[in-house]
Structures are given as C-alpha cells and as structure tokens.
Amino acid sequence: MNNVPPGHALRGDVFSESCPSREVLKHVTSRWGMLLLVALGDGAQRFGELRRKVGGISEKMLAQTLVWLEQDGFVQRIAHPMAPPRVEYRLTPLGEEISGKMRDLAEWLEENLGPVLAAQRRPLAG
C-alpha cells in the first residue's frame, strides 16, 4: 500500500530497490503476466479460454497471475450470477494501456525472432 493522499500523483522509480513499482514490474514482465495481458487485449475471456490460449500455463499459475494483475489494477474479474457460475476476466482502462505496450513488444519479438536466434548461436567474445 502507498500513503499518497487521494488526488495526488505518485511517480515510481523502477531503478530504486525499495520502490513498489518493482513488484508491479515483476507481475507485468513475467512470462505469464505479459502473455495474459496480450491475450486479454482481444476482449473478455473465461479462465478456460485463457488457459487454452496461453499454452503451457498451469491452472495454479494462471490463477495466481490473474490475482496479481487484478490487485495491480490491470484486470477486472467479473462473476456473473448464474448456475453454474460464470467468471470472466477483462482489462481495465489501465490494463488496456499496458496491454498495448506488451502487444508491441510481443509483435517485435515475433518479427525479429530470426536475428535473435542467430545472435544466440554466435560464440560470445571474450
């Protein structure tokens, strides 16, 4: 929690070891956090849909990452009152903003995978 009064802006410093932005950065830039933010950029989805879309993620990791992203204000969990229960996850306005940036990064990586893999095969100098 921060102690900033309502209506006052708080600016983080990701280079400061004690800044809470570091924890948010960890959630957003983790493999699963980034992929979920990009996946949710396509619209609201249910847990099972996200699990199928994001290959390799376990149910436990999906649930934990969604909780982190919800706590950070990027994802909204919507429980529809029906039987059986239906829960959807969607991006908040803050989540939409960061999802776009993560999508740009994912697209850049996909487009530049060849040169990155070639660089990995070269021996390191030294």
Contact map, one row per residue, 1 for C-alpha under 8 A:
111000000000000000000000000000000000000000000000000000000000000000000000000000000000000000000000000000000000000000000000000000
111100000000000000000000000000000000000000000000000000000000000000000000000000000000000000000000000000000000000000000000000000
111110000000000000000000000000000000000000000000000000000000000000000000000000000000000000000000000000000000000000000000000000
011111011100000000000000000000000000000000000000000000000000000000000000000000000000000000000000000000000000000000000000000000
001111110000000000000000000000000000000000000000000000000000000000000000000000000000000000000000000000000000000000000000000000
000111110000000000000000000000000000000000000000000000000000000000000000000000000000000000000000000000000000000000000000000000
000011111000000000000000000000000000000000000000000000000000000000000000000000000000000000000000000000000000000000000000000000
000111111100000000000000000000000000000000000000000000000000000000000000000000000000000000000000000000000000000000000000000000
000100111110000000000000000000000000000000000000000000000000000000000000000000000000000000000000000000000000000000000000000000
000100011111000000000000000000000000000000000000000000000000000000000000000000000000000000000000000000000000000000000000000000
000000001111100000000000000000000000000000000000000000000000000000000000000000000000000000000000000000000000000000000000000000
000000000111110000111000000000000000000000000000000000000000000000000000000000000000000000000000000000000000000000000000000000
000000000011111100101000000000000000000000000000000000000000000000000000000000000000000000000000000000000000000000000000000000
000000000001111110101100100000000000000000000000000000000000000000000000000000000000000000000000000000000000000000000000000000
000000000000111110100000000000000000000000000000000000000000000000000000000000000000000000000000000000000000000000000000000000
000000000000111111100000000000000000000000000000000000000000000000000000000000000000000000000000000000000000000000000000000000
000000000000011111100100000000000000000000000000000000000000000000000000000000000000000000000000000000000000000000000000000000
000000000000000111110100000000000000000000000000000000000000000000000000000000000000000000000000000000000000000000000000000000
000000000001111111111100000000000000000000000000000000000000000000000000000000000000000000000000000000000000000000000000000000
000000000001000001111111000000000000000000000000000000000000000000000000000000000000000000000000000000000000000000000000000000
000000000001110000111111100000000000000000000000000000000000000000000000000000000000000000000000000000000000000000000000000000
000000000000010011111111110000000000000000000000000000000000000000000000000000000000000000000000000000000000000000000000000000
000000000000000000011111111000000000000000000000000000000000000000000000000000000000000000000000000000000000000000000000000000
000000000000000000011111111100000000000000000000000000000000000000000001000000000000000000000000000000000000000000000000000000
000000000000010000001111111110000000000000000000000000000000000000000000000000000000000000000000000000000000000000000000000000
000000000000000000000111111111000000000000000000000000000000000000000000000000000000000000000000000000000000000000000000000000
000000000000000000000011111111001000000000000000000000000000000010011000000000000000000000000000000000000000000000000000000000
000000000000000000000001111111001100100000000000000000000000000000001000000000000000000000000000000000000000000000000000000000
000000000000000000000000111111101100000000000000000000000000000000000000000000000000000000000000000000000000000000000000000000
000000000000000000000000011111111100000000000000000000000000000000000000000000000000000000000000000000000000000000000000000000
000000000000000000000000000011111110000000000000000000000000000000000000000000000000000000000000000000000000000000000000000000
000000000000000000000000000001111111000000000000000000001000110010000000000000000000000000000000000000000000000000000000000000
000000000000000000000000001111111111100000000000000000000000000011001000000000000000000000000000000000000000000000000000000000
000000000000000000000000000111111111110000000000000000000000000000000000000000000000000000000000001001000000000000000000000000
000000000000000000000000000000111111111000000000000001000000000000000000000000000000000000000000000000000000000000000000000000
000000000000000000000000000000011111111100000000010001000000000000000000000000000000000000000000000000000000000000000000000000
000000000000000000000000000100001111111110000000000000000000000000000000000000000000000000100010011001000000000000000000000000
000000000000000000000000000000000111111111000000000000000000000000000000000000000000000000000000001101100000000000000000000000
000000000000000000000000000000000011111111100000010011000000000000000000000000000000000000000000000000000000000000000000000000
000000000000000000000000000000000001111111111000000000000000000000000000000000000000000011100000001000000000000000000000000000
000000000000000000000000000000000000111111100000000000000000000000000000000000000000000000100001001100000000000000000000000000
000000000000000000000000000000000000011111110000000000000000000000000000000000000000000000000000000000000000000000000000000000
000000000000000000000000000000000000001111111000000000000000000000000000000000000000000001100000000000000000000000000000000000
000000000000000000000000000000000000000101111100000000000000000000000000000000000000000111100000000000000000000000000000000000
000000000000000000000000000000000000000100111110110000000000000000000000000000000000000111000000000000000000000000000000000000
000000000000000000000000000000000000000000011111110000000000000000000000000000000000011110000000000000000000000000000000000000
000000000000000000000000000000000000000000001111111000000000000000000000000000000000001110000000000000000000000000000000000000
000000000000000000000000000000000000000000000111111100000000000000000000000000000000000000000000000000000000000000000000000000
000000000000000000000000000000000000000000001111111110000000000000000000000000000000000000000000000000000000000000000000000000
000000000000000000000000000000000001001000001111111111000000000000000000000000000000000000000000000000000000000000000000000000
000000000000000000000000000000000000000000000011111111101110010000000000000000000000000000000000000000000000000000000000000000
000000000000000000000000000000000000000000000001111111100000000000000000000000000000000000000000000000000000000000000000000000
000000000000000000000000000000000000001000000000111111100000000000000000000000000000000000000000000000000000000000000000000000
000000000000000000000000000000000011001000000000011111111000000000000000000000000000000000000000000000000000000000000000000000
000000000000000000000000000000000000000000000000001111111000000000000000000000000000000000000000000000000000000000000000000000
000000000000000000000000000000000000000000000000000001111100000000000000000000000000000000000000000000000000000000000000000000
000000000000000000000000000000010000000000000000001001111110110000000000000000000000000000000000000000000000000000000000000000
000000000000000000000000000000000000000000000000001000011111110000000000000000000000000000000000000000000000000000000000000000
000000000000000000000000000000000000000000000000001000001111111000000000000000000000000000000000000000000000000000000000000000
000000000000000000000000000000000000000000000000000000000111111100000000000000000000000000000000000000000000000000000000000000
000000000000000000000000000000010000000000000000000000001111111110000000000000000000000000000000000000000000000000000000000000
000000000000000000000000000000010000000000000000001000001111111111000000000000000000000000000000000000000000000000000000000000
000000000000000000000000000000000000000000000000000000000011111111100000000000000000000000000000000000000000000000000000000000
000000000000000000000000000000000000000000000000000000000001111111110000000000000000000000000000000000000000000000000000000000
000000000000000000000000001000011000000000000000000000000000111111111000000000000000000000000000000000000000000000000000000000
000000000000000000000000000000001000000000000000000000000000011111111100001000000000000000000000000000000000000000000000000000
000000000000000000000000000000000000000000000000000000000000001111111110000000000000000000000000000000000000000000000000000000
000000000000000000000000001000000000000000000000000000000000000111111111000000000000000000000000000000000000000000000000000000
000000000000000000000000001100001000000000000000000000000000000011111111111000000000000000000000000000000000000000000000000000
000000000000000000000000000000000000000000000000000000000000000001111111111110000000000000000000000000000000000000000000000000
000000000000000000000000000000000000000000000000000000000000000000111111111000000000000000000000000000000000000000000000000000
000000000000000000000001000000000000000000000000000000000000000000011111111000000000000000000000000000000000000000000000000000
000000000000000000000000000000000000000000000000000000000000000000001111111100000000000000010110000000000000000000000000000000
000000000000000000000000000000000000000000000000000000000000000000001111111100000000000000111111010000000000000000000000000000
000000000000000000000000000000000000000000000000000000000000000001001111111110000000000011110010000000000000000000000000000000
000000000000000000000000000000000000000000000000000000000000000000000100111111000000000011110000000000000000000000000000000000
000000000000000000000000000000000000000000000000000000000000000000000100001111100000001111000000000000000000000000000000000000
000000000000000000000000000000000000000000000000000000000000000000000000000111110000001111000000000000000000000000000000000000
000000000000000000000000000000000000000000000000000000000000000000000000000011111000111100000000000000000000000000000000000000
000000000000000000000000000000000000000000000000000000000000000000000000000001111100111100000000000000000000000000000000000000
000000000000000000000000000000000000000000000000000000000000000000000000000000111110110000000000000000000000000000000000000000
000000000000000000000000000000000000000000000000000000000000000000000000000000011111110000000000000000000000000000000000000000
000000000000000000000000000000000000000000000000000000000000000000000000000000001111110000000000000000000000000000000000000000
000000000000000000000000000000000000000000000000000000000000000000000000000000000111110000000000000000000000000000000000000000
000000000000000000000000000000000000000000000000000000000000000000000000000000111111111000000000000000000000000000000000000000
000000000000000000000000000000000000000000000100000000000000000000000000000000111111111100000000000000000000000000000000000000
000000000000000000000000000000000000000000000110000000000000000000000000000011110000111110000000000000000000000000000000000000
000000000000000000000000000000000000000000011110000000000000000000000000000011110000011111000000000000000000000000000000000000
000000000000000000000000000000000000000100011110000000000000000000000000001111000000001111100000000000000000000000000000000000
000000000000000000000000000000000000000100111000000000000000000000000000001111000000000111110000000000000000000000000000000000
000000000000000000000000000000000000100110110000000000000000000000000000011100000000000011111111000000000000000000000000000000
000000000000000000000000000000000000000000000000000000000000000000000000111100000000000001111111000000000000000000000000000000
000000000000000000000000000000000000000000000000000000000000000000000000010000000000000000111111100000000000000000000000000000
000000000000000000000000000000000000000000000000000000000000000000000000110000000000000000111111110000000000000000000000000000
000000000000000000000000000000000000100000000000000000000000000000000000111000000000000000111111111000000000000000000000000000
000000000000000000000000000000000000000010000000000000000000000000000000010000000000000000111111111100000000000000000000000000
000000000000000000000000000000000000000000000000000000000000000000000000000000000000000000001111111110000000000000000000000000
000000000000000000000000000000000000100000000000000000000000000000000000010000000000000000000111111111000000000000000000000000
000000000000000000000000000000000100110110000000000000000000000000000000000000000000000000000011111111100000000000000000000000
000000000000000000000000000000000000010010000000000000000000000000000000000000000000000000000001111111110000000000000000000000
000000000000000000000000000000000000000000000000000000000000000000000000000000000000000000000000111111111000000000000000000000
000000000000000000000000000000000100110000000000000000000000000000000000000000000000000000000000011111111100000000000000000000
000000000000000000000000000000000000010000000000000000000000000000000000000000000000000000000000001111111110000000000000000000
000000000000000000000000000000000000000000000000000000000000000000000000000000000000000000000000000111111111000000000000000000
000000000000000000000000000000000000000000000000000000000000000000000000000000000000000000000000000011111111100000000000000000
000000000000000000000000000000000000000000000000000000000000000000000000000000000000000000000000000001111111110000000000000000
000000000000000000000000000000000000000000000000000000000000000000000000000000000000000000000000000000111111111000000000000000
000000000000000000000000000000000000000000000000000000000000000000000000000000000000000000000000000000011111111100000000000000
000000000000000000000000000000000000000000000000000000000000000000000000000000000000000000000000000000001111111110000000000000
000000000000000000000000000000000000000000000000000000000000000000000000000000000000000000000000000000000111111110000000000000
000000000000000000000000000000000000000000000000000000000000000000000000000000000000000000000000000000000011111111000000000000
000000000000000000000000000000000000000000000000000000000000000000000000000000000000000000000000000000000001111111110000000000
000000000000000000000000000000000000000000000000000000000000000000000000000000000000000000000000000000000000111111111000000000
000000000000000000000000000000000000000000000000000000000000000000000000000000000000000000000000000000000000001111111100000000
000000000000000000000000000000000000000000000000000000000000000000000000000000000000000000000000000000000000000111111110000000
000000000000000000000000000000000000000000000000000000000000000000000000000000000000000000000000000000000000000111111111000000
000000000000000000000000000000000000000000000000000000000000000000000000000000000000000000000000000000000000000011111111100000
000000000000000000000000000000000000000000000000000000000000000000000000000000000000000000000000000000000000000001111111110000
000000000000000000000000000000000000000000000000000000000000000000000000000000000000000000000000000000000000000000111111110000
000000000000000000000000000000000000000000000000000000000000000000000000000000000000000000000000000000000000000000011111111000
000000000000000000000000000000000000000000000000000000000000000000000000000000000000000000000000000000000000000000001111111000
000000000000000000000000000000000000000000000000000000000000000000000000000000000000000000000000000000000000000000000111111100
000000000000000000000000000000000000000000000000000000000000000000000000000000000000000000000000000000000000000000000001111110
000000000000000000000000000000000000000000000000000000000000000000000000000000000000000000000000000000000000000000000000011111
000000000000000000000000000000000000000000000000000000000000000000000000000000000000000000000000000000000000000000000000001111
000000000000000000000000000000000000000000000000000000000000000000000000000000000000000000000000000000000000000000000000000111
